[in-house]
Amino acid sequence: MLIARVIGTTVSTVKDEKISGQKLLVVRQTDERGTAVGKPYVAIDTVGVGVGELVLTCAGSSARQTSQTKDCPVDAVIMAVIDTLEVDGEITFSKS
């Protein structure tokens, strides 16, 4: 799993029928404080998040294990919204 921030949206009018109706979001990997550290990539949103939110993503074959992405041609999926991150006893991120 990777920590990432949703930084944008993707619109695709022509796509594989197995992902028709799925929301595609642009995310960027972050560190435990929410600071961007990686390149942007597109992930299927399975939990209903919005731009700016900190999320957990998974990639590769693990991305095809959710009920919405089973046997679909996806490489990355947003599977959780992060409310709080605590690292070494310190709260490094809090949604509220």
N, C-alpha and C positions, 0 to 999 in steps of 0.2 A: 504494500500500500504506500501511496505517496500523499503528502499534504500538498494541496494546490489551492490557488485562488481563482475564482471565475472572473475572467477579464473581458469576456465578450460573447457574442452569439454568432451562429452560423446558419445561413438560410440555404437550403438545397432543395430545389423543386423536383429534381430528378435524382432518385437514389434507389438502392436495392429495396424491393418490396418488404423484406423482413425488418427494415428499420423505418419504414414509412410511418409517419406520425410521431416519431421519437424526436425529442428536443436535442439539438447538437449545440454544445457550449464550448467556447474557447477557454482553456484553463492554463495556468502556468504554475509549475512546481515552486514551492516555497520552503523555507526552513521552518523551524519550530516557533519562530516569532512572527511568521507571516511575510517575511522578506523574500522577494522573488529571487530564485537561484537557478531556474532552469528555463528551457525554451517553451514557448506556447505549444499546445497541442489540443486537438478536438476530442471531446468525450461525450458519450451519451448520458443524458441526465435521467436517472431512475428515481430521484427523490424530490424533484420539484424545487430546485435552488434558483437563485438569482445572481445577477452580476454583482461582484464585490464580496460574495460569501467565501469563507474558507471551508474546504471540503476534503474528504478522503476519496482518492481514486485508486483504481487498480488497472493494470494493463496486461496485454497478452492473453493467454488462454483463460486467466482468471476473470477477465472482463466479460467472458461469455458464460459466466456461472450464475448471473442474476436471473430472476424469473422473466424479466423483460428482454434480456439479451441472449438467452439460451439459443444456441445454434444460429446466431446472427453474425454477420461479417463486421464485428467491432473489435477495436484494439484497445480502447480505453473507455472506462465507465465511471461516473460519479455515483458512489454508493452510500455516502453519508455526509451530513452537514456537521461541521465541528462547532460545538458550543463553547468548550473550554479545552485548553491544552495546558498540562502541568508537566514540567520537565525538571528533574532533580529538586522537587519540592517547591518550585517556583511556578506560579501561573504566568505563562508566556503569552497566552492569548485568551481573551474572553469575549464572546459575542456581544454581551450586553454592555 
